[in-house]
Amino acid sequence: MPDPVTVSALIITYQRPDELNGVLENLLAQARPPDEIIVVDNDPAGSGGQAPLAGHARISYLCTGENLGVAAGRNHAAGYAKGDLLLFIDDDARFAHPDAIGNVLAAFQGDAEMACLACLVRNADTGEIVPKEYPGFHPERWAEPRDAGYFVGCGFALRANVFRELGGFDEKFFYDGEELEFSYRLLGAGWRIRYRPNVEVLHRVSALGRGLTKNCYWLVRNRTYVALKHLPFPYLLTYLTVWGGFALLQALRNRRLGEFLRGLRALRKEGLLQNALAYRKEHPMPRATVKYLRQHGGRLFY
């Protein structure tokens, strides 16, 4: 596998022109800037076009006139990319240091097994590492470069050819869960995810946040779909019990039982159940992948 030499930075945005302009400025100020930057605006009204840097010569600004969601939006951006590496960063995030992209390229040099680089993500205001944005179970060990069982969507890099060979992100996800699902496929195909703390992302947690992480519909729909599609027994039962119980508790606590039930119904109504069962029958998770996930903090039990 040849070492990557060119980088395409990809950003999905939605009604955040100020944040978008900030991350574009951050990327262009890198000591080794991306060879191209592709922005997909999921706002049908094209509000991202208000960002002053959206018209920069190095930037391709794309607005399809519909909200594609995160997975399809990222796939759409990747379809235009020409770089060897696809560098994804959220519109409300920034790289902490100007040598970030240089460090990304250096991490892939001579590592033929590495298909994905997972970044260190910190809260931009506090400097703290939020556990849900750390690719593992021990964020206190953040300074240690290591192999990882999954990556987090706020900031990561993928070999473009591997991304395309695996078919990109599963577009049955509109929001949340697509990175974990792709991680299972990536590892199952024999590739590796490396966590590198010298590529640090500051997540600004926009005041215009979506609030969807508390939406019981997405939680039960997506977690169940991922587990049914990939996890072997007994991990499947444990995973469904933990996340199903958590989603139900959230629903009852926030008086959103309707969302929880709607998420369950969506599994059959939207064809997710049939798709997941067909995939797991044709592509059972290899034992080597299970072993790797157990060794490197992968999401097996929850």
C-alpha positions as a printed Julia matrix, in Angstrom:
302×3 Matrix{Float64}:
   0.0     0.0    0.0
   1.68    3.27  -1.11
   2.02    6.08   1.41
  -0.56    8.86   0.99
   0.78   12.2   -0.19
  -2.33   14.32  -0.83
  -5.12   15.3    1.58
  -8.75   16.25   1.01
 -10.4    17.93   4.01
 -14.14   17.25   4.17
 -16.69   19.19   6.22
 -20.44   18.74   6.64
 -22.23   21.87   7.84
 -25.76   22.89   8.76
 -26.78   26.45   9.62
 -23.44   27.35  11.18
 -21.78   29.85   8.81
 -19.68   31.45  11.57
 -18.39   28.11  12.86
 -17.81   26.96   9.29
 -15.71   30.01   8.54
 -13.65   29.33  11.65
 -12.75   25.78  10.7
 -11.97   26.82   7.12
  -9.62   29.5    8.45
  -8.02   26.91  10.74
  -7.43   24.47   7.87
  -5.97   27.1    5.55
  -3.6    28.23   8.31
  -2.05   24.77   8.71
   1.69   24.58   8.08
   0.84   21.89   5.55
  -2.68   22.86   4.38
  -5.02   20.38   2.68
  -4.69   20.04  -1.08
  -8.41   20.74  -1.28
 -11.31   21.44   1.07
 -14.81   20.2    0.27
 -17.81   21.55   2.14
 -21.24   19.93   1.9
 -23.99   22.21   3.19
 -26.92   20.21   4.53
 -29.02   23.35   4.9
 -31.36   23.45   1.87
 -31.23   27.26   2.09
 -27.45   27.21   1.66
 -26.63   29.25   4.77
 -23.03   27.97   4.71
 -22.47   30.11   1.65
 -22.51   33.13   3.97
 -19.12   32.09   5.33
 -16.61   34.54   3.77
 -14.11   31.77   3.04
 -16.67   29.55   1.27
 -15.58   31.11  -2.02
 -11.84   30.55  -1.49
 -10.03   29.05  -4.48
  -9.01   25.93  -2.55
 -12.56   25.31  -1.32
 -15.39   23.53  -3.13
 -18.71   24.54  -1.59
 -21.56   22.13  -2.39
 -25.22   22.55  -1.53
 -27.64   19.93  -2.89
 -30.76   21.72  -1.68
 -31.63   18.98   0.81
 -30.45   17.7    4.17
 -28.55   14.54   3.32
 -27.71   13.73   6.93
 -24.23   13.01   8.23
 -23.49    9.66   6.58
 -24.8    10.55   3.12
 -23.34   14.04   3.38
 -19.89   12.66   4.08
 -20.24   10.19   1.22
 -21.28   13.02  -1.06
 -18.2    15.03  -0.1
 -15.94   12.01  -0.58
 -17.34   11.52  -4.06
 -15.73   14.8   -5.11
 -12.44   14.27  -3.29
  -9.21   13.65  -5.18
  -6.81   13.22  -2.25
  -5.14   10.03  -1.06
  -6.44   10.78   2.43
  -9.92   11.91   3.45
  -9.62   14.16   6.49
 -13.0    14.7    8.17
 -13.56   17.44  10.74
 -16.79   18.85  12.21
 -17.81   22.4   11.43
 -17.65   23.34  15.13
 -14.14   21.91  15.61
 -10.59   23.14  15.05
  -7.16   21.55  14.99
  -5.28   22.6   18.11
  -1.89   22.91  16.4
  -0.73   24.1   12.97
   1.22   20.88  12.34
  -1.86   18.63  12.58
  -2.1    17.7    8.9
   1.64   17.14   8.69
   1.31   14.76  11.65
  -1.57   12.94   9.94
   0.52   12.3    6.84
   3.54   11.26   8.92
   1.42    8.73  10.85
   0.54    6.88   7.65
   4.13    6.74   6.38
   5.35    3.15   6.18
   2.24    1.75   7.91
   0.57   -0.41   5.28
  -2.05   -1.77   7.73
  -3.3     1.61   8.88
  -6.49    2.74   7.17
  -7.82    5.17   9.76
  -6.35    7.72  12.14
  -8.42    8.61  15.2
  -7.7    12.03  16.69
  -7.52   13.22  20.27
 -10.61   15.38  20.91
 -10.8    17.95  23.71
 -13.51   20.36  24.78
 -12.35   23.71  23.38
 -13.49   25.68  26.44
 -12.25   23.44  29.26
  -9.49   21.38  27.63
 -11.09   18.26  29.07
 -11.42   15.0   27.2
 -15.08   14.02  26.97
 -15.28   10.22  27.37
 -17.79    9.78  24.53
 -15.37   11.54  22.17
 -12.4     9.36  23.11
 -11.91    6.14  21.06
 -11.58    3.8   24.02
 -12.47    3.18  27.65
  -9.49    4.82  29.36
  -9.3     8.53  28.48
  -6.83    8.99  31.34
  -4.33    7.25  29.03
  -4.88    9.83  26.32
  -1.15   10.52  25.8
  -0.42    6.95  24.64
  -0.46    6.28  20.87
  -2.19    2.93  20.34
  -4.42    0.81  18.19
  -8.12    1.54  18.58
 -11.34   -0.4   18.12
 -13.26    2.54  16.63
 -12.97    6.23  15.78
 -15.04    9.29  16.67
 -16.58   11.47  13.99
 -15.44   14.87  15.28
 -12.06   14.39  13.61
 -10.5    11.44  11.77
  -8.65   10.52   8.58
  -9.23    7.58   6.2
  -7.37    6.21   3.2
  -9.58    7.24   0.28
  -9.18    3.95  -1.59
 -10.18    1.9    1.49
 -13.18    4.15   2.13
 -14.4     3.56  -1.42
 -13.64   -0.17  -1.41
 -15.83   -0.56   1.67
 -18.65    1.45   0.12
 -18.39    4.5    2.36
 -20.7     5.11   5.3
 -23.98    3.23   5.58
 -26.55    5.82   4.54
 -29.28    4.18   6.6
 -27.84    6.35   9.37
 -29.07    9.92   9.18
 -27.37   10.94  12.39
 -25.12    9.09  14.86
 -23.68    5.59  14.7
 -22.19    5.59  11.2
 -18.58    5.81  12.45
 -18.94    2.78  14.73
 -20.6     0.74  12.0
 -17.85    1.64   9.52
 -15.21    0.73  12.12
 -16.56   -2.83  12.32
 -16.4    -3.19   8.53
 -12.93   -1.66   8.37
 -11.52   -4.0   10.99
 -13.35   -6.98   9.54
 -11.6    -6.35   6.24
  -8.21   -6.62   7.97
  -7.38   -2.91   8.28
  -6.32   -1.11  11.43
  -7.36    2.04  13.27
  -4.56    3.92  15.04
  -5.17    6.56  17.71
  -2.6     9.37  17.55
  -2.71   12.05  20.3
  -0.41   14.39  18.37
  -3.36   15.16  16.08
  -5.51   17.13  18.49
  -8.98   18.53  17.76
 -10.73   21.17  19.84
 -14.48   20.61  19.77
 -16.32   23.85  20.37
 -19.71   22.23  21.11
 -21.69   24.79  19.13
 -24.51   26.69  20.82
 -26.44   25.68  17.7
 -26.09   22.01  18.65
 -28.66   19.59  17.33
 -29.81   18.12  20.62
 -30.18   14.76  18.9
 -27.89   12.86  21.24
 -30.77   12.81  23.74
 -33.29   11.73  21.14
 -34.42    8.25  22.11
 -35.57    7.53  18.55
 -32.05    7.72  17.1
 -30.52    6.02  20.11
 -32.59    2.86  20.02
 -32.88    2.74  16.22
 -29.18    3.14  15.45
 -27.65    1.16  18.3
 -29.94   -1.78  17.63
 -29.2    -1.67  13.9
 -25.41   -1.61  14.44
 -25.52   -4.5   16.9
 -27.79   -6.69  14.77
 -25.68   -6.04  11.7
 -22.3    -6.92  13.21
 -22.05   -8.34  16.71
 -21.87  -12.1   17.34
 -23.43  -13.78  20.35
 -23.12  -13.26  23.32
 -21.99   -9.68  22.64
 -25.16   -8.95  20.73
 -27.39   -9.74  23.71
 -25.27   -7.74  26.13
 -25.06   -4.76  23.8
 -28.8    -4.7   23.14
 -29.59   -5.07  26.83
 -27.32   -2.2   27.88
 -28.3     0.25  25.16
 -31.94   -0.78  25.06
 -32.18   -0.32  28.82
 -30.39    3.04  28.66
 -32.66    4.29  25.86
 -35.78    3.16  27.71
 -34.61    4.85  30.9
 -33.94    8.06  28.97
 -37.37    7.84  27.38
 -39.15    7.36  30.69
 -37.11   10.03  32.45
 -37.75   12.61  29.73
 -41.32   11.52  28.99
 -40.4    10.44  25.47
 -41.63    6.88  25.41
 -43.19    7.6   22.0
 -39.73    8.29  20.55
 -38.43    5.0   21.95
 -41.3     3.0   20.46
 -41.0     4.84  17.14
 -37.32    3.91  17.01
 -38.14    0.25  17.52
 -40.85    0.33  14.83
 -38.42    1.99  12.41
 -36.23   -1.11  12.44
 -38.85   -3.05  10.54
 -40.63   -0.19   8.79
 -37.41    1.18   7.23
 -35.99   -2.24   6.35
 -33.16   -2.0    8.87
 -33.94   -5.31  10.52
 -33.93   -7.22   7.24
 -30.77   -5.44   6.06
 -28.9    -6.14   9.3
 -29.83   -9.82   9.44
 -28.92  -10.35   5.79
 -25.55   -8.64   6.27
 -24.59  -10.59   9.4
 -25.45  -13.87   7.66
 -23.25  -13.04   4.67
 -20.49  -11.28   6.62
 -20.13  -12.78  10.11
 -17.58  -10.95  12.21
 -14.24  -12.82  11.96
 -12.78  -14.24  15.15
  -9.64  -12.23  14.53
 -11.73   -9.05  14.59
 -13.4   -10.04  17.87
  -9.96  -10.69  19.36
  -8.69   -7.32  18.12
 -11.72   -5.51  19.57
 -11.24   -7.19  22.93
  -7.56   -6.23  22.98
  -8.01   -2.63  21.87
 -11.1    -1.29  23.6
 -13.63   -1.99  20.89
 -17.37   -1.71  21.38
 -18.38   -5.31  21.99
 -20.4    -5.39  25.22
 -21.84   -1.85  25.04
